[in-house]
Amino acid sequence: LLRLAASVEYSSEHPIAKAIVKHAAEIGIEIPPAEKFSNAPGGVEGVVDGHTVLLGTNDYLESYGVEVPLEAEPGLTTFYAAVNGRCAGRFILGDTLRPESKAAVDKLKSYHIRTILLSGDNRGVCERIGAEAGIEEIHAEAKPADKRALILKLREKGAFTAMVGDGINDAAALAEADVGIAMSGGADIAVSSADMTLMGSDLRKLPRALRLARKTGAAIRQNLFWAFIYNVLGIPVAAGILYPIWHIQLNPMIAGVAMAFSSVTVLGNALRLRNTNLN
């Protein structure tokens, strides 16, 4: 069963698929190529050695008319396998929280950002991972449409939303959010649906990116101020607005130098971003 599952999952980019393939390879199982591979929300399908193999959630298998008599394990990720239309077994995986994830969540909270765990995993898994990461608000067993619906609901209430995801099931929500943020190791459709991509899998890069964005926004506002102030003050004086009162005229060469200096000021202010402390 592991051989059949690894063959089908080999073409998938989902983290569960990668775990299955890695485990099969580590124990020396030969992984033949699967034919007619297809990927859908909740599961995958393929043909291996003439056998039609389905892998996915309970709902995914039942949508193909497969009866699933096996229960999910509380607090663990459980998915099922069917071979030629019959349930053949289940796979149980224990999610491990990345060591840097809690630090990333704590940093976001320090910025007064509301954090939500939005996942297709079962509630037990989500509650355990949420507790370890320090996330109180959890939406579990969410299908792609559910994830998108939550983003829409939050936006309708006036919230500014950012969605972080790496899988095909996150693509719709990534596209709907005000800012979609993908992880570079995620599915291609997730990366193409997002507005920005974090290089690597370290979530601590998310608050760093936010800090850099805020610093960049502040620099843009400062640059606009300096650009306008030079023009607002320089152009009328150069045009002679002070001459009738104080007989002051601005030499055109001085005006040209002032305009050049305004560009230097803006450029220098922008270059200060290179020294921004992102920690």
Accessible surface in RSA format (square Angstrom, percent):
REM  Atomic radii and reference values for relative SASA: ProtOr
REM  Chains: A
REM  Algorithm: Lee & Richards
REM  Probe-radius: 1.40
REM  Slices: 20
REM RES _ NUM      All-atoms   Total-Side   Main-Chain    Non-polar    All polar
REM                ABS   REL    ABS   REL    ABS   REL    ABS   REL    ABS   REL
RES LEU A   1    80.12  44.6  40.78  29.2  39.34  98.9  41.96  29.5  38.16 102.7
RES LEU A   2    34.58  19.3  30.46  21.8   4.12  10.4  30.46  21.4   4.12  11.1
RES ARG A   3    86.70  36.4  85.77  43.7   0.93   2.2  37.65  51.5  49.05  29.7
RES LEU A   4    26.32  14.7  26.32  18.8   0.00   0.0  26.32  18.5   0.00   0.0
RES ALA A   5     0.15   0.1   0.03   0.0   0.12   0.3   0.09   0.1   0.06   0.2
RES ALA A   6     0.00   0.0   0.00   0.0   0.00   0.0   0.00   0.0   0.00   0.0
RES SER A   7     0.78   0.7   0.00   0.0   0.78   1.8   0.00   0.0   0.78   1.1
RES VAL A   8     0.00   0.0   0.00   0.0   0.00   0.0   0.00   0.0   0.00   0.0
RES GLU A   9    10.68   6.1   9.81   7.4   0.86   2.1   0.00   0.0  10.68   8.7
RES TYR A  10   148.77  69.5 129.75  73.8  19.02  49.5  82.16  61.7  66.61  82.1
RES SER A  11    61.63  52.1  32.95  44.0  28.68  66.1  20.23  43.1  41.40  58.0
RES SER A  12    10.52   8.9   1.15   1.5   9.37  21.6   0.76   1.6   9.76  13.7
RES GLU A  13    72.43  41.6  65.91  49.9   6.52  15.5  33.43  64.7  38.99  31.8
RES HIS A  14    69.08  37.8  63.93  44.4   5.15  13.2  41.86  43.1  27.22  31.7
RES PRO A  15    69.71  50.8  62.06  56.6   7.66  27.8  64.45  53.2   5.27  32.7
RES ILE A  16    36.73  20.9  35.69  26.6   1.03   2.5  36.73  26.4   0.00   0.0
RES ALA A  17     0.51   0.5   0.23   0.4   0.28   0.6   0.23   0.3   0.28   0.7
RES LYS A  18   105.55  51.5  98.01  60.1   7.54  17.9  71.73  64.6  33.82  36.0
RES ALA A  19    41.98  38.6  31.13  48.0  10.85  24.7  37.87  53.3   4.11  10.9
RES ILE A  20     9.73   5.5   9.73   7.3   0.00   0.0   9.73   7.0   0.00   0.0
RES VAL A  21    24.80  16.3  24.80  22.5   0.00   0.0  24.80  21.6   0.00   0.0
RES LYS A  22   132.71  64.7 126.47  77.6   6.24  14.9  74.89  67.4  57.82  61.6
RES HIS A  23    89.53  48.9  88.63  61.6   0.91   2.3  57.32  59.1  32.22  37.5
RES ALA A  24     0.00   0.0   0.00   0.0   0.00   0.0   0.00   0.0   0.00   0.0
RES ALA A  25    60.57  55.7  40.44  62.4  20.13  45.8  43.61  61.4  16.96  44.9
RES GLU A  26   118.04  67.8  79.19  59.9  38.85  92.5  43.47  84.1  74.57  60.9
RES ILE A  27    99.77  56.8  66.02  49.2  33.74  81.3  75.05  54.0  24.72  67.1
RES GLY A  28    67.62  83.4   0.00   N/A  67.62  83.4  35.70  98.0  31.92  71.5
RES ILE A  29    47.57  27.1  35.80  26.7  11.77  28.4  40.36  29.1   7.21  19.6
RES GLU A  30   133.98  76.9 120.50  91.2  13.48  32.1  50.59  97.9  83.39  68.1
RES ILE A  31    45.19  25.7  18.72  13.9  26.47  63.8  18.72  13.5  26.47  71.8
RES PRO A  32    18.19  13.3  14.73  13.4   3.47  12.6  17.87  14.8   0.33   2.0
RES PRO A  33   120.55  87.9 102.89  93.8  17.66  64.2 112.15  92.6   8.40  52.2
RES ALA A  34    22.22  20.4   0.00   0.0  22.22  50.6   0.00   0.0  22.22  58.9
RES GLU A  35   113.57  65.2 108.38  82.0   5.19  12.4  39.75  76.9  73.83  60.3
RES LYS A  36   171.01  83.4 138.25  84.8  32.75  78.0  98.56  88.7  72.45  77.2
RES PHE A  37    62.60  31.3  34.49  21.4  28.11  73.1  34.49  20.9  28.11  80.5
RES SER A  38    52.42  44.3  46.79  62.4   5.63  13.0  44.08  93.9   8.34  11.7
RES ASN A  39    59.55  41.1  32.04  31.0  27.51  66.2  12.34  29.7  47.21  45.6
RES ALA A  40    37.94  34.9  34.47  53.2   3.47   7.9  35.76  50.4   2.18   5.8
RES PRO A  41    83.15  60.6  67.79  61.8  15.35  55.8  68.31  56.4  14.83  92.2
RES GLY A  42    24.79  30.6   0.00   N/A  24.79  30.6  20.22  55.5   4.57  10.2
RES GLY A  43    12.00  14.8   0.00   N/A  12.00  14.8   8.65  23.7   3.34   7.5
RES VAL A  44     8.06   5.3   8.06   7.3   0.00   0.0   8.06   7.0   0.00   0.0
RES GLU A  45    41.49  23.8  41.49  31.4   0.00   0.0   4.11   7.9  37.38  30.5
RES GLY A  46     0.10   0.1   0.00   N/A   0.10   0.1   0.10   0.3   0.00   0.0
RES VAL A  47    27.69  18.2  26.87  24.3   0.82   2.0  26.87  23.3   0.82   2.2
RES VAL A  48     0.48   0.3   0.27   0.2   0.21   0.5   0.48   0.4   0.00   0.0
RES ASP A  49    92.19  64.6  52.31  52.1  39.89  94.3  34.94  82.2  57.26  57.1
RES GLY A  50    67.59  83.4   0.00   N/A  67.59  83.4  32.74  89.8  34.86  78.1
RES HIS A  51    75.18  41.1  75.18  52.3   0.00   0.0  47.78  49.2  27.40  31.9
RES THR A  52    51.32  36.5  50.89  51.6   0.43   1.0  25.17  33.8  26.15  39.5
RES VAL A  53     0.14   0.1   0.14   0.1   0.00   0.0   0.14   0.1   0.00   0.0
RES LEU A  54     8.27   4.6   8.27   5.9   0.00   0.0   8.27   5.8   0.00   0.0
RES LEU A  55     1.38   0.8   0.30   0.2   1.08   2.7   0.46   0.3   0.92   2.5
RES GLY A  56     6.40   7.9   0.00   N/A   6.40   7.9   6.40  17.6   0.00   0.0
RES THR A  57    57.66  41.0  57.48  58.3   0.18   0.4  53.44  71.8   4.22   6.4
RES ASN A  58    51.93  35.8  50.44  48.7   1.48   3.6  20.21  48.6  31.72  30.7
RES ASP A  59    81.35  57.0  74.77  74.4   6.58  15.6  23.53  55.4  57.81  57.7
RES TYR A  60    15.64   7.3   9.55   5.4   6.08  15.8  14.46  10.9   1.18   1.5
RES LEU A  61     0.00   0.0   0.00   0.0   0.00   0.0   0.00   0.0   0.00   0.0
RES GLU A  62    91.65  52.6  75.16  56.9  16.50  39.3  22.78  44.1  68.88  56.2
RES SER A  63    87.86  74.2  42.84  57.2  45.03 103.7  49.57 105.6  38.30  53.7
RES TYR A  64   106.56  49.7  72.95  41.5  33.61  87.5  59.96  45.1  46.60  57.4
RES GLY A  65    71.00  87.6   0.00   N/A  71.00  87.6  37.63 103.3  33.37  74.7
RES VAL A  66     3.67   2.4   1.64   1.5   2.03   4.9   2.80   2.4   0.87   2.4
RES GLU A  67   143.70  82.5 129.57  98.0  14.13  33.6  53.99 104.4  89.72  73.2
RES VAL A  68    17.16  11.3   0.00   0.0  17.16  41.4   0.00   0.0  17.16  46.6
RES PRO A  69    96.20  70.1  61.72  56.3  34.48 125.4  73.54  60.7  22.66 140.8
RES LEU A  70    64.25  35.8  58.53  41.9   5.73  14.4  60.31  42.4   3.94  10.6
RES GLU A  71   139.27  80.0 134.47 101.7   4.80  11.4  56.97 110.2  82.30  67.2
RES ALA A  72    50.97  46.9  34.69  53.5  16.28  37.0  34.69  48.9  16.28  43.1
RES GLU A  73    57.54  33.0  57.05  43.2   0.49   1.2   4.38   8.5  53.16  43.4
RES PRO A  74   121.26  88.4  95.21  86.8  26.05  94.7 105.64  87.2  15.62  97.1
RES GLY A  75    16.98  20.9   0.00   N/A  16.98  20.9  15.50  42.5   1.48   3.3
RES LEU A  76    59.60  33.2  59.60  42.6   0.00   0.0  59.60  41.9   0.00   0.0
RES THR A  77     8.48   6.0   8.13   8.2   0.35   0.8   8.34  11.2   0.14   0.2
RES THR A  78    17.53  12.5   0.36   0.4  17.17  40.9   0.36   0.5  17.17  26.0
RES PHE A  79    11.04   5.5  11.04   6.8   0.00   0.0  11.04   6.7   0.00   0.0
RES TYR A  80     7.21   3.4   7.21   4.1   0.00   0.0   4.03   3.0   3.18   3.9
RES ALA A  81     0.00   0.0   0.00   0.0   0.00   0.0   0.00   0.0   0.00   0.0
RES ALA A  82     0.14   0.1   0.00   0.0   0.14   0.3   0.00   0.0   0.14   0.4
RES VAL A  83    28.83  19.0  23.20  21.0   5.63  13.6  23.20  20.2   5.63  15.3
RES ASN A  84    84.75  58.4  58.41  56.4  26.34  63.4  32.86  79.1  51.89  50.2
RES GLY A  85    46.94  57.9   0.00   N/A  46.94  57.9  26.07  71.5  20.88  46.8
RES ARG A  86   192.38  80.8 188.61  96.1   3.77   9.0  67.21  91.9 125.17  75.9
RES CYS A  87    33.77  25.5   4.90   5.5  28.87  67.8   3.52   8.9  30.25  32.6
RES ALA A  88    53.11  48.8  18.38  28.4  34.73  79.0  28.40  40.0  24.71  65.5
RES GLY A  89    13.77  17.0   0.00   N/A  13.77  17.0  13.05  35.8   0.72   1.6
RES ARG A  90    83.09  34.9  61.06  31.1  22.04  52.5   8.54  11.7  74.55  45.2
RES PHE A  91    27.25  13.6  24.52  15.2   2.73   7.1  27.25  16.5   0.00   0.0
RES ILE A  92    73.40  41.8  40.95  30.5  32.45  78.2  40.95  29.5  32.45  88.1
RES LEU A  93    34.90  19.4  30.70  22.0   4.19  10.5  34.90  24.5   0.00   0.0
RES GLY A  94    51.62  63.7   0.00   N/A  51.62  63.7  17.41  47.8  34.21  76.6
RES ASP A  95    53.87  37.7  44.42  44.2   9.45  22.3  12.33  29.0  41.54  41.4
RES THR A  96   123.30  87.7  95.95  97.3  27.35  65.2  70.34  94.5  52.96  80.1
RES LEU A  97    40.51  22.6  26.78  19.2  13.73  34.5  29.59  20.8  10.92  29.4
RES ARG A  98   116.46  48.9 112.64  57.4   3.82   9.1  42.41  58.0  74.05  44.9
RES PRO A  99   128.68  93.8  95.74  87.3  32.95 119.8 106.95  88.3  21.74 135.1
RES GLU A 100    16.92   9.7  13.16  10.0   3.76   9.0   7.35  14.2   9.56   7.8
RES SER A 101     7.33   6.2   7.33   9.8   0.00   0.0   3.71   7.9   3.62   5.1
RES LYS A 102    91.35  44.6  91.32  56.0   0.03   0.1  64.90  58.4  26.46  28.2
RES ALA A 103    52.11  47.9  39.32  60.7  12.79  29.1  45.07  63.5   7.04  18.7
RES ALA A 104     2.78   2.6   2.44   3.8   0.35   0.8   2.78   3.9   0.00   0.0
RES VAL A 105    11.28   7.4  11.28  10.2   0.00   0.0  11.28   9.8   0.00   0.0
RES ASP A 106    63.06  44.2  56.30  56.0   6.77  16.0  28.57  67.2  34.49  34.4
RES LYS A 107    77.97  38.0  74.94  46.0   3.03   7.2  34.35  30.9  43.62  46.5
RES LEU A 108    19.85  11.1  19.85  14.2   0.00   0.0  19.85  13.9   0.00   0.0
RES LYS A 109    71.90  35.1  60.12  36.9  11.79  28.1  48.05  43.3  23.85  25.4
RES SER A 110    69.11  58.4  40.26  53.7  28.84  66.4  49.62 105.7  19.48  27.3
RES TYR A 111    38.44  17.9  27.36  15.6  11.08  28.8  29.30  22.0   9.14  11.3
RES HIS A 112   173.17  94.6 138.06  96.0  35.11  89.8 101.03 104.1  72.14  83.9
RES ILE A 113    58.09  33.1  49.93  37.2   8.16  19.7  53.90  38.8   4.19  11.4
RES ARG A 114   150.26  63.1 117.36  59.8  32.90  78.3  71.46  97.7  78.80  47.8
RES THR A 115    21.55  15.3  11.05  11.2  10.50  25.0  12.21  16.4   9.34  14.1
RES ILE A 116    45.15  25.7  17.19  12.8  27.96  67.4  17.19  12.4  27.96  75.9
RES LEU A 117    36.73  20.5  35.96  25.7   0.76   1.9  36.73  25.8   0.00   0.0
RES LEU A 118    27.46  15.3  11.03   7.9  16.44  41.3  11.03   7.7  16.44  44.2
RES SER A 119    20.28  17.1  18.39  24.5   1.89   4.4  11.19  23.8   9.08  12.7
RES GLY A 120    42.13  51.9   0.00   N/A  42.13  51.9  19.85  54.5  22.27  49.9
RES ASP A 121    40.01  28.0  35.51  35.3   4.50  10.6   4.24  10.0  35.77  35.7
RES ASN A 122    32.93  22.7  27.87  26.9   5.06  12.2  24.01  57.8   8.93   8.6
RES ARG A 123   113.21  47.5 112.56  57.4   0.65   1.5  46.81  64.0  66.40  40.2
RES GLY A 124    26.67  32.9   0.00   N/A  26.67  32.9  18.40  50.5   8.27  18.5
RES VAL A 125     2.39   1.6   2.39   2.2   0.00   0.0   2.39   2.1   0.00   0.0
RES CYS A 126     2.58   1.9   1.42   1.6   1.16   2.7   1.16   2.9   1.42   1.5
RES GLU A 127    85.31  49.0  80.43  60.9   4.87  11.6  26.38  51.0  58.93  48.1
RES ARG A 128    79.66  33.4  71.66  36.5   8.00  19.0  59.68  81.6  19.98  12.1
RES ILE A 129    25.49  14.5  25.49  19.0   0.00   0.0  25.49  18.4   0.00   0.0
RES GLY A 130     0.04   0.0   0.00   N/A   0.04   0.0   0.00   0.0   0.04   0.1
RES ALA A 131    79.86  73.4  49.39  76.2  30.48  69.3  60.16  84.7  19.71  52.2
RES GLU A 132    75.53  43.4  61.95  46.9  13.58  32.3  39.54  76.5  35.99  29.4
RES ALA A 133     3.11   2.9   3.11   4.8   0.00   0.0   3.11   4.4   0.00   0.0
RES GLY A 134    16.72  20.6   0.00   N/A  16.72  20.6  16.72  45.9   0.00   0.0
RES ILE A 135    21.48  12.2  15.89  11.8   5.59  13.5  16.76  12.1   4.72  12.8
RES GLU A 136   141.31  81.1 112.19  84.9  29.11  69.3  75.02 145.1  66.29  54.1
RES GLU A 137    55.22  31.7  48.25  36.5   6.97  16.6  34.04  65.8  21.19  17.3
RES ILE A 138    33.54  19.1  15.48  11.5  18.06  43.5  15.48  11.1  18.06  49.0
RES HIS A 139    62.30  34.0  59.68  41.5   2.62   6.7  40.01  41.2  22.29  25.9
RES ALA A 140    13.99  12.9   0.07   0.1  13.92  31.7   0.07   0.1  13.92  36.9
RES GLU A 141   105.07  60.3  88.51  67.0  16.55  39.4  30.29  58.6  74.77  61.1
RES ALA A 142    10.71   9.8   4.28   6.6   6.43  14.6   6.55   9.2   4.15  11.0
RES LYS A 143   114.43  55.8 111.68  68.5   2.75   6.5  84.06  75.7  30.37  32.3
RES PRO A 144    25.33  18.5  25.11  22.9   0.21   0.8  25.24  20.8   0.08   0.5
RES ALA A 145    74.42  68.4  62.69  96.7  11.73  26.7  68.92  97.1   5.50  14.6
RES ASP A 146    68.23  47.8  62.00  61.7   6.23  14.7  17.54  41.3  50.69  50.6
RES LYS A 147    12.59   6.1  12.59   7.7   0.00   0.0   0.26   0.2  12.33  13.1
RES ARG A 148   102.20  42.9 102.20  52.1   0.00   0.0  16.05  21.9  86.15  52.2
RES ALA A 149    54.80  50.4  48.07  74.2   6.73  15.3  50.64  71.3   4.16  11.0
RES LEU A 150    23.69  13.2  20.03  14.3   3.65   9.2  23.22  16.3   0.46   1.2
RES ILE A 151     8.15   4.6   8.15   6.1   0.00   0.0   8.15   5.9   0.00   0.0
RES LEU A 152    55.46  30.9  55.36  39.6   0.10   0.3  55.36  38.9   0.10   0.3
RES LYS A 153   110.30  53.8 108.60  66.6   1.70   4.0  53.62  48.3  56.68  60.4
RES LEU A 154    18.85  10.5  18.85  13.5   0.00   0.0  18.85  13.2   0.00   0.0
RES ARG A 155    96.09  40.3  81.11  41.3  14.98  35.7  13.03  17.8  83.06  50.3
RES GLU A 156   146.98  84.4 106.80  80.8  40.18  95.7  49.31  95.4  97.68  79.7
RES LYS A 157   151.22  73.8 111.63  68.5  39.59  94.3  79.98  72.0  71.24  75.9
RES GLY A 158    67.53  83.3   0.00   N/A  67.53  83.3  35.64  97.8  31.89  71.4
RES ALA A 159    42.78  39.3  26.10  40.3  16.68  37.9  36.08  50.8   6.70  17.7
RES PHE A 160   156.00  78.0 125.01  77.4  30.99  80.6 126.90  76.9  29.10  83.3
RES THR A 161     8.90   6.3   4.77   4.8   4.13   9.8   8.90  12.0   0.00   0.0
RES ALA A 162    62.49  57.5  32.58  50.3  29.91  68.0  32.58  45.9  29.91  79.2
RES MET A 163    14.82   7.7  12.98   8.6   1.84   4.4   5.63   4.8   9.18  12.2
RES VAL A 164    49.24  32.4  27.28  24.7  21.96  52.9  27.28  23.7  21.96  59.6
RES GLY A 165     8.03   9.9   0.00   N/A   8.03   9.9   8.03  22.0   0.00   0.0
RES ASP A 166    50.22  35.2  48.18  48.0   2.04   4.8   4.16   9.8  46.06  45.9
RES GLY A 167     7.79   9.6   0.00   N/A   7.79   9.6   7.79  21.4   0.00   0.0
RES ILE A 168    58.89  33.5  50.31  37.5   8.57  20.7  50.31  36.2   8.57  23.3
RES ASN A 169    34.33  23.7  33.24  32.1   1.09   2.6   6.18  14.9  28.15  27.2
RES ASP A 170    15.62  10.9  15.62  15.5   0.00   0.0   0.40   0.9  15.22  15.2
RES ALA A 171    10.45   9.6   9.19  14.2   1.26   2.9   9.94  14.0   0.51   1.3
RES ALA A 172    40.17  36.9  27.94  43.1  12.23  27.8  36.60  51.5   3.57   9.5
RES ALA A 173     0.12   0.1   0.00   0.0   0.12   0.3   0.00   0.0   0.12   0.3
RES LEU A 174     0.43   0.2   0.00   0.0   0.43   1.1   0.00   0.0   0.43   1.2
RES ALA A 175    70.12  64.5  39.91  61.6  30.21  68.7  43.54  61.3  26.58  70.4
RES GLU A 176    37.30  21.4  33.35  25.2   3.95   9.4   3.98   7.7  33.32  27.2
RES ALA A 177     7.47   6.9   0.00   0.0   7.47  17.0   0.00   0.0   7.47  19.8
RES ASP A 178    47.54  33.3  20.87  20.8  26.67  63.1   7.50  17.6  40.04  39.9
RES VAL A 179    42.12  27.7  42.12  38.1   0.00   0.0  42.12  36.6   0.00   0.0
RES GLY A 180     0.00   0.0   0.00   N/A   0.00   0.0   0.00   0.0   0.00   0.0
RES ILE A 181     7.62   4.3   7.62   5.7   0.00   0.0   7.62   5.5   0.00   0.0
RES ALA A 182     0.04   0.0   0.04   0.1   0.00   0.0   0.04   0.1   0.00   0.0
RES MET A 183    17.51   9.1  17.48  11.6   0.03   0.1  17.48  14.9   0.03   0.0
RES SER A 184    42.48  35.9  18.87  25.2  23.61  54.4  11.70  24.9  30.78  43.1
RES GLY A 185    48.20  59.4   0.00   N/A  48.20  59.4  38.87 106.7   9.33  20.9
RES GLY A 186    11.64  14.4   0.00   N/A  11.64  14.4   3.24   8.9   8.40  18.8
RES ALA A 187     7.58   7.0   7.58  11.7   0.00   0.0   7.58  10.7   0.00   0.0
RES ASP A 188   105.32  73.8 101.05 100.6   4.27  10.1  36.09  84.9  69.23  69.0
RES ILE A 189    81.79  46.5  77.22  57.5   4.57  11.0  79.69  57.4   2.11   5.7
RES ALA A 190     0.05   0.0   0.05   0.1   0.00   0.0   0.05   0.1   0.00   0.0
RES VAL A 191    50.19  33.0  44.15  40.0   6.04  14.6  44.15  38.4   6.04  16.4
RES SER A 192    91.39  77.2  53.56  71.5  37.83  87.1  52.11 111.0  39.27  55.0
RES SER A 193    31.36  26.5  13.04  17.4  18.32  42.2   9.30  19.8  22.06  30.9
RES ALA A 194    18.62  17.1   0.08   0.1  18.55  42.2   0.15   0.2  18.47  48.9
RES ASP A 195   101.97  71.4  64.00  63.7  37.97  89.8  25.70  60.5  76.28  76.1
RES MET A 196    70.27  36.4  61.32  40.6   8.95  21.3  49.97  42.5  20.30  26.9
RES THR A 197    48.39  34.4  26.53  26.9  21.86  52.1  18.07  24.3  30.32  45.8
RES LEU A 198     9.75   5.4   8.11   5.8   1.64   4.1   9.75   6.8   0.00   0.0
RES MET A 199   132.13  68.4 129.27  85.6   2.86   6.8 112.03  95.3  20.10  26.6
RES GLY A 200    32.79  40.4   0.00   N/A  32.79  40.4  29.64  81.4   3.14   7.0
RES SER A 201    51.77  43.7  43.63  58.2   8.14  18.8  14.78  31.5  36.99  51.8
RES ASP A 202    28.87  20.2  27.96  27.8   0.90   2.1  13.84  32.6  15.03  15.0
RES LEU A 203    49.25  27.4  49.24  35.2   0.01   0.0  49.24  34.6   0.01   0.0
RES ARG A 204    97.63  41.0  96.80  49.3   0.83   2.0  16.49  22.5  81.13  49.2
RES LYS A 205    70.40  34.3  68.94  42.3   1.45   3.5  43.08  38.8  27.32  29.1
RES LEU A 206    22.89  12.7  22.89  16.4   0.00   0.0  22.89  16.1   0.00   0.0
RES PRO A 207     5.21   3.8   4.88   4.4   0.32   1.2   5.20   4.3   0.01   0.0
RES ARG A 208    80.91  34.0  80.79  41.2   0.13   0.3  20.03  27.4  60.89  36.9
RES ALA A 209    22.67  20.8  12.95  20.0   9.72  22.1  18.41  25.9   4.26  11.3
RES LEU A 210    46.24  25.8  41.65  29.8   4.60  11.6  45.71  32.1   0.54   1.4
RES ARG A 211    73.67  30.9  72.70  37.1   0.98   2.3   4.97   6.8  68.71  41.6
RES LEU A 212    70.95  39.5  70.95  50.8   0.00   0.0  70.95  49.8   0.00   0.0
RES ALA A 213    59.65  54.8  45.10  69.6  14.55  33.1  51.44  72.4   8.20  21.7
RES ARG A 214   120.97  50.8 109.67  55.9  11.30  26.9  57.20  78.2  63.77  38.7
RES LYS A 215    86.18  42.0  83.20  51.0   2.98   7.1  30.89  27.8  55.28  58.9
RES THR A 216    46.55  33.1  46.55  47.2   0.00   0.0  39.55  53.1   7.00  10.6
RES GLY A 217    20.47  25.2   0.00   N/A  20.47  25.2  19.66  53.9   0.81   1.8
RES ALA A 218    30.72  28.2  29.53  45.6   1.19   2.7  30.37  42.8   0.35   0.9
RES ALA A 219     6.13   5.6   5.08   7.8   1.04   2.4   5.56   7.8   0.57   1.5
RES ILE A 220    93.55  53.2  92.40  68.8   1.14   2.8  93.29  67.2   0.26   0.7
RES ARG A 221   157.97  66.3 150.29  76.6   7.69  18.3  70.49  96.3  87.48  53.0
RES GLN A 222    73.13  40.9  69.08  50.5   4.05   9.6  32.41  69.0  40.72  30.9
RES ASN A 223    21.54  14.9  20.55  19.9   0.99   2.4   9.48  22.8  12.06  11.7
RES LEU A 224    94.20  52.5  93.78  67.1   0.42   1.1  94.20  66.2   0.00   0.0
RES PHE A 225   113.01  56.5 104.88  65.0   8.13  21.2 112.07  67.9   0.94   2.7
RES TRP A 226   106.05  42.6 106.05  51.3   0.00   0.0  86.41  46.1  19.64  31.9
RES ALA A 227    34.61  31.8  33.95  52.4   0.66   1.5  34.61  48.7   0.00   0.0
RES PHE A 228   128.10  64.1 128.05  79.3   0.06   0.1 128.10  77.7   0.00   0.0
RES ILE A 229    52.42  29.8  51.50  38.4   0.93   2.2  52.13  37.5   0.29   0.8
RES TYR A 230    46.86  21.9  41.35  23.5   5.50  14.3  33.54  25.2  13.32  16.4
RES ASN A 231    43.30  29.9  41.49  40.1   1.82   4.4  14.79  35.6  28.51  27.6
RES VAL A 232    90.00  59.2  80.10  72.5   9.90  23.9  86.11  74.8   3.89  10.6
RES LEU A 233   112.42  62.6 109.35  78.2   3.07   7.7 111.33  78.2   1.09   2.9
RES GLY A 234    20.26  25.0   0.00   N/A  20.26  25.0  19.99  54.8   0.27   0.6
RES ILE A 235   103.54  58.9 100.77  75.1   2.77   6.7 102.42  73.8   1.12   3.0
RES PRO A 236    45.75  33.3  40.66  37.1   5.09  18.5  45.75  37.8   0.00   0.0
RES VAL A 237    32.83  21.6  32.71  29.6   0.12   0.3  32.71  28.4   0.12   0.3
RES ALA A 238    47.38  43.6  21.18  32.7  26.20  59.6  21.47  30.2  25.92  68.7
RES ALA A 239    87.18  80.2  42.71  65.9  44.46 101.1  55.28  77.8  31.90  84.5
RES GLY A 240    17.19  21.2   0.00   N/A  17.19  21.2   9.36  25.7   7.83  17.5
RES ILE A 241   106.18  60.4  91.21  67.9  14.97  36.1 100.40  72.3   5.78  15.7
RES LEU A 242    46.57  25.9  46.57  33.3   0.00   0.0  46.57  32.7   0.00   0.0
RES TYR A 243   100.94  47.1 100.94  57.4   0.00   0.0  58.42  43.9  42.52  52.4
RES PRO A 244   103.10  75.1  70.66  64.4  32.44 117.9  78.61  64.9  24.48 152.2
RES ILE A 245   114.33  65.1  89.02  66.3  25.30  61.0  93.29  67.2  21.03  57.1
RES TRP A 246   158.98  63.8 138.41  67.0  20.57  48.3 116.41  62.1  42.57  69.1
RES HIS A 247   129.46  70.8 107.94  75.0  21.52  55.0  78.49  80.9  50.97  59.3
RES ILE A 248    81.37  46.3  78.45  58.4   2.92   7.0  81.37  58.6   0.00   0.0
RES GLN A 249   132.84  74.3 105.38  77.0  27.46  65.4  22.03  46.9 110.81  84.0
RES LEU A 250    42.71  23.8  34.26  24.5   8.44  21.2  34.76  24.4   7.95  21.4
RES ASN A 251    64.60  44.5  56.10  54.2   8.49  20.5  15.69  37.8  48.90  47.3
RES PRO A 252   109.29  79.7  97.67  89.0  11.62  42.2 101.35  83.7   7.94  49.3
RES MET A 253   145.90  75.6 136.22  90.2   9.68  23.1 102.83  87.4  43.07  57.1
RES ILE A 254    98.90  56.3  97.40  72.6   1.50   3.6  98.56  71.0   0.34   0.9
RES ALA A 255    20.42  18.8  18.55  28.6   1.87   4.3  19.92  28.0   0.50   1.3
RES GLY A 256    41.42  51.1   0.00   N/A  41.42  51.1  34.35  94.3   7.07  15.8
RES VAL A 257   102.83  67.7  99.20  89.8   3.63   8.8 101.62  88.3   1.21   3.3
RES ALA A 258    32.51  29.9  27.65  42.7   4.85  11.0  32.36  45.6   0.14   0.4
RES MET A 259    82.34  42.6  79.79  52.8   2.55   6.1  74.11  63.0   8.24  10.9
RES ALA A 260    58.73  54.0  48.78  75.3   9.95  22.6  57.53  81.0   1.21   3.2
RES PHE A 261   115.83  57.9 113.46  70.3   2.37   6.2 115.56  70.1   0.27   0.8
RES SER A 262     8.65   7.3   8.46  11.3   0.19   0.4   0.53   1.1   8.12  11.4
RES SER A 263    72.33  61.1  62.63  83.6   9.70  22.3  38.05  81.0  34.28  48.0
RES VAL A 264    93.67  61.6  91.66  83.0   2.00   4.8  92.47  80.3   1.20   3.3
RES THR A 265    33.57  23.9  23.90  24.2   9.68  23.1  29.87  40.1   3.71   5.6
RES VAL A 266    40.20  26.5  40.20  36.4   0.00   0.0  40.20  34.9   0.00   0.0
RES LEU A 267   110.74  61.7 108.75  77.8   1.98   5.0 110.61  77.7   0.13   0.4
RES GLY A 268    34.52  42.6   0.00   N/A  34.52  42.6  29.40  80.7   5.12  11.5
RES ASN A 269    20.23  14.0  14.96  14.5   5.27  12.7   9.95  24.0  10.28   9.9
RES ALA A 270    36.31  33.4  31.28  48.3   5.03  11.4  31.52  44.4   4.80  12.7
RES LEU A 271    87.46  48.7  83.31  59.6   4.15  10.4  84.47  59.3   2.99   8.0
RES ARG A 272   141.65  59.5 133.40  68.0   8.25  19.7  62.31  85.2  79.34  48.1
RES LEU A 273    46.06  25.7  38.78  27.7   7.28  18.3  39.38  27.7   6.67  18.0
RES ARG A 274   195.89  82.2 157.27  80.2  38.61  91.9  53.63  73.3 142.26  86.2
RES ASN A 275   132.81  91.6 101.42  98.0  31.39  75.6  34.64  83.4  98.17  94.9
RES THR A 276    30.60  21.8   6.88   7.0  23.72  56.5   9.30  12.5  21.30  32.2
RES ASN A 277    96.94  66.9  85.75  82.9  11.19  26.9  35.37  85.1  61.57  59.5
RES LEU A 278    55.68  31.0  50.37  36.0   5.31  13.3  50.37  35.4   5.31  14.3
RES ASN A 279   116.56  80.4  90.61  87.6  25.94  62.5  42.54 102.4  74.01  71.5
END  Absolute sums over single chains surface
CHAIN  1 A    16093.1      12850.3       3242.8       9947.4       6145.7
END  Absolute sums over all chains
TOTAL         16093.1      12850.3       3242.8       9947.4       6145.7
